[in-house]
Amino acid sequence: MASNPFDKMTSAGGVSRPPSASDQLADRVFRAVAFSCAALIIVLLLFIMWELGGLALPAISQHGLGFITGTTWNVSRAEFGVLPEIWGTLYSSLIALLLGGTFGIGIAIFLTQDFIHARLAAVFRTIVELLAAIPSVVYGLWGIYVVIPLLRPAAEWLHQHLGFVPLFGTDMSGPGLAPAALVLAIMILPTVAAISVDAFRRIPYKVKEAAYGMGTTRWEAILKVMLPTASSGLLAALVLGFGRALGETMALAMLIGNSNQINLSLFAPANTLASLLASSFPEAGQIEVQALMYAAVVLLAITLIVNIVGLGIQQYTVRKFEGK
Amino acid sequence: MMSIDLTTSPDAMPRPRLERQAFELRALTSGLLTLLTWTIAILGSIPLFSVIFMLVSEGGARLDWQALTALPPAGFELGGGFGNAIVGTLVMVGIATAISVPFGLLAAIYLAVLGPHSQVANVARFVAKTLTGFPSILAGVFVYGVLVISFGYSALAGGVALAVLMLPTVILAAEEAMKQVPTRMTDAAYGMGCTRSQVIWKVVLPTGVPGILTGVMLAVAGAAGESAPLLFTALFSNYYLSELMEPTASLSILIYNFSAMPFQNQIELAWAASLVLVLIVLVFNILARVIGRPKV
């Protein structure tokens, strides 16, 4: 019988050898660990939802849906309602989205449509990304000492001359919706800009070339070709930016005035769900803490829905262009 | 039969004007919108410069050795600093990194290499993306329910809350970095008979290190600036950290507390603390950029 040449090779003790049994075992264990870590993140989200639900359960069973439609927050009478906070959250985030969205998409157009040299665009992009790196509390502090004093004269003028418009219905006495929404807009601008830049970059270069080849001006190309093509990506940017704005806490807690009221006026103090949590929690007693946990669940529900919608649109966009 | 009139010379035929007219409406609109975009871009970068200017002028004026090491002043007291808050922030970010990086890295390995298209990976990826947009305060509420109710406010709880926030960022960045590893390298390793873990440890991880580190640094920078979750988990303390299971000071909570105080001294300290916090965040951000820069 001819001996197998491969047997000789292994016995010769070369450097190469197939994985030993212990290698195989280590491989199995390692893969199992990696798999459980991937599963862990899913479990984490479920655990967070379960835990928050559990914390809020006493308040949910006690206040029921009246909590969402109620407008008073009175600890001594144990009457809790978060309609003003829901209103404030949505109102401030919408104004922020209007401003931050316009600027974010504007900046994305500026960075991707050959307005400036590519290297300069990279520098500018870094500036916008650094805006996102500044912590929320620092924006809050800046808002208190820079934005509020700057807005005040303008707010007074608007209130005196256009006071009949509900938006300017009250005077600005300090913290209020306008400075909070303005700072919020600055905070979501980098998110919107980054996702919008991606949306524009995803458009094949030949689309732009074709448009210019037809003799369009730069803006005809942008408005009639680029924007419609990127529209779903831009929508995702706006929705995800909106989600960011909804959950933003500290800057708002410092700037919005924490007042439990529903008011259309931009200059009136208001409140949001997140800043209610931040400002009331440190001094809250047991019953109020339970009510705050209910508010946290409402916030969780709103942000999860908005984020999932945004991500869904984003994935749709990716599929549209990459055909996956 | 169609006839073509050849009697008129081509020059006499009316021609469309193909060259661009500087003052026709569409050119004007284009110019106007370009101007608007420039305005937006310039206006958009003003806040950053304003924040930096305020930090340097207000915070830099007060930043000295005492501010960096002393304990926070009470009420009308003068002087003081935020040494304990710097230590607290660094310790809690350290705990968060120690928790989130191993778990995040392993999860990313599964998402990028072991089962990129499996059902679990798809769901996990979606959940991680959802969690990046998760309000940070809710991470605080979550850890409050899990740890603080039974063990009290502590640096550990603060670190865990920050870890919850860092985890999705680490996972997504590490996955992205590992996907950039060329397939031919992993294929070569498999071809030599490596097990999957050998491929991961000896090829994918070493090649993906710069990208992974970038993601970790960005997550650290984000966690260092977080404040809302710490309100629910670490609270605040006026003293230096002596053990992990007690309430702990952090720069961001100190800024929040001091910003609302009616005392000039505290407000100055809040600016100085903001400068320190932004510097810490920027250092990690810049590290992330330097490490992650594509090597040419």
HADDOCK unambig.tbl for C-alpha pairs under 7 A between the chains (distance, minus, plus):
assign (segid A and resid 18 and name CA) (segid B and resid 193 and name CA) 6.36 0.50 0.50
assign (segid A and resid 19 and name CA) (segid B and resid 194 and name CA) 6.73 0.50 0.50
assign (segid A and resid 19 and name CA) (segid B and resid 195 and name CA) 6.89 0.50 0.50
assign (segid A and resid 24 and name CA) (segid B and resid 195 and name CA) 6.91 0.50 0.50
assign (segid A and resid 27 and name CA) (segid B and resid 195 and name CA) 6.47 0.50 0.50
assign (segid A and resid 27 and name CA) (segid B and resid 196 and name CA) 6.55 0.50 0.50
assign (segid A and resid 27 and name CA) (segid B and resid 197 and name CA) 5.12 0.50 0.50
assign (segid A and resid 30 and name CA) (segid B and resid 197 and name CA) 6.68 0.50 0.50
assign (segid A and resid 34 and name CA) (segid B and resid 106 and name CA) 4.73 0.50 0.50
assign (segid A and resid 34 and name CA) (segid B and resid 107 and name CA) 5.52 0.50 0.50
assign (segid A and resid 34 and name CA) (segid B and resid 109 and name CA) 6.57 0.50 0.50
assign (segid A and resid 34 and name CA) (segid B and resid 110 and name CA) 5.43 0.50 0.50
assign (segid A and resid 35 and name CA) (segid B and resid 107 and name CA) 6.77 0.50 0.50
assign (segid A and resid 35 and name CA) (segid B and resid 110 and name CA) 5.80 0.50 0.50
assign (segid A and resid 37 and name CA) (segid B and resid 103 and name CA) 5.88 0.50 0.50
assign (segid A and resid 37 and name CA) (segid B and resid 106 and name CA) 5.97 0.50 0.50
assign (segid A and resid 37 and name CA) (segid B and resid 107 and name CA) 4.72 0.50 0.50
assign (segid A and resid 38 and name CA) (segid B and resid 107 and name CA) 4.08 0.50 0.50
assign (segid A and resid 38 and name CA) (segid B and resid 110 and name CA) 6.35 0.50 0.50
assign (segid A and resid 38 and name CA) (segid B and resid 121 and name CA) 6.92 0.50 0.50
assign (segid A and resid 38 and name CA) (segid B and resid 124 and name CA) 6.22 0.50 0.50
assign (segid A and resid 39 and name CA) (segid B and resid 120 and name CA) 6.71 0.50 0.50
assign (segid A and resid 39 and name CA) (segid B and resid 124 and name CA) 6.62 0.50 0.50
assign (segid A and resid 41 and name CA) (segid B and resid 124 and name CA) 6.25 0.50 0.50
assign (segid A and resid 41 and name CA) (segid B and resid 128 and name CA) 6.94 0.50 0.50
assign (segid A and resid 42 and name CA) (segid B and resid 124 and name CA) 5.59 0.50 0.50
assign (segid A and resid 42 and name CA) (segid B and resid 127 and name CA) 6.23 0.50 0.50
assign (segid A and resid 48 and name CA) (segid B and resid 142 and name CA) 5.93 0.50 0.50
assign (segid A and resid 51 and name CA) (segid B and resid 142 and name CA) 6.45 0.50 0.50
assign (segid A and resid 51 and name CA) (segid B and resid 145 and name CA) 6.74 0.50 0.50
assign (segid A and resid 52 and name CA) (segid B and resid 142 and name CA) 6.19 0.50 0.50
assign (segid A and resid 55 and name CA) (segid B and resid 145 and name CA) 6.78 0.50 0.50
assign (segid A and resid 103 and name CA) (segid B and resid 40 and name CA) 6.07 0.50 0.50
assign (segid A and resid 103 and name CA) (segid B and resid 44 and name CA) 6.66 0.50 0.50
assign (segid A and resid 106 and name CA) (segid B and resid 37 and name CA) 6.00 0.50 0.50
assign (segid A and resid 106 and name CA) (segid B and resid 40 and name CA) 6.47 0.50 0.50
assign (segid A and resid 107 and name CA) (segid B and resid 40 and name CA) 6.81 0.50 0.50
assign (segid A and resid 107 and name CA) (segid B and resid 41 and name CA) 5.40 0.50 0.50
assign (segid A and resid 110 and name CA) (segid B and resid 37 and name CA) 6.26 0.50 0.50
assign (segid A and resid 131 and name CA) (segid B and resid 48 and name CA) 5.90 0.50 0.50
assign (segid A and resid 133 and name CA) (segid B and resid 222 and name CA) 6.85 0.50 0.50
assign (segid A and resid 133 and name CA) (segid B and resid 281 and name CA) 6.91 0.50 0.50
assign (segid A and resid 134 and name CA) (segid B and resid 278 and name CA) 6.29 0.50 0.50
assign (segid A and resid 135 and name CA) (segid B and resid 225 and name CA) 4.62 0.50 0.50
assign (segid A and resid 135 and name CA) (segid B and resid 226 and name CA) 6.62 0.50 0.50
assign (segid A and resid 137 and name CA) (segid B and resid 252 and name CA) 6.26 0.50 0.50
assign (segid A and resid 137 and name CA) (segid B and resid 255 and name CA) 6.77 0.50 0.50
assign (segid A and resid 137 and name CA) (segid B and resid 256 and name CA) 6.26 0.50 0.50
assign (segid A and resid 138 and name CA) (segid B and resid 274 and name CA) 5.89 0.50 0.50
assign (segid A and resid 141 and name CA) (segid B and resid 259 and name CA) 6.33 0.50 0.50
assign (segid A and resid 142 and name CA) (segid B and resid 51 and name CA) 6.51 0.50 0.50
assign (segid A and resid 217 and name CA) (segid B and resid 27 and name CA) 6.73 0.50 0.50
assign (segid A and resid 217 and name CA) (segid B and resid 30 and name CA) 6.62 0.50 0.50
assign (segid A and resid 218 and name CA) (segid B and resid 30 and name CA) 6.56 0.50 0.50
assign (segid A and resid 219 and name CA) (segid B and resid 30 and name CA) 5.14 0.50 0.50
assign (segid A and resid 243 and name CA) (segid B and resid 133 and name CA) 6.59 0.50 0.50
assign (segid A and resid 244 and name CA) (segid B and resid 133 and name CA) 5.96 0.50 0.50
assign (segid A and resid 247 and name CA) (segid B and resid 135 and name CA) 4.27 0.50 0.50
assign (segid A and resid 248 and name CA) (segid B and resid 135 and name CA) 6.45 0.50 0.50
assign (segid A and resid 249 and name CA) (segid B and resid 137 and name CA) 6.91 0.50 0.50
assign (segid A and resid 249 and name CA) (segid B and resid 228 and name CA) 6.43 0.50 0.50
assign (segid A and resid 250 and name CA) (segid B and resid 228 and name CA) 6.10 0.50 0.50
assign (segid A and resid 274 and name CA) (segid B and resid 137 and name CA) 6.99 0.50 0.50
assign (segid A and resid 278 and name CA) (segid B and resid 228 and name CA) 6.69 0.50 0.50
assign (segid A and resid 296 and name CA) (segid B and resid 138 and name CA) 6.72 0.50 0.50
assign (segid A and resid 307 and name CA) (segid B and resid 130 and name CA) 6.08 0.50 0.50
assign (segid A and resid 307 and name CA) (segid B and resid 133 and name CA) 6.62 0.50 0.50
assign (segid A and resid 308 and name CA) (segid B and resid 130 and name CA) 6.53 0.50 0.50
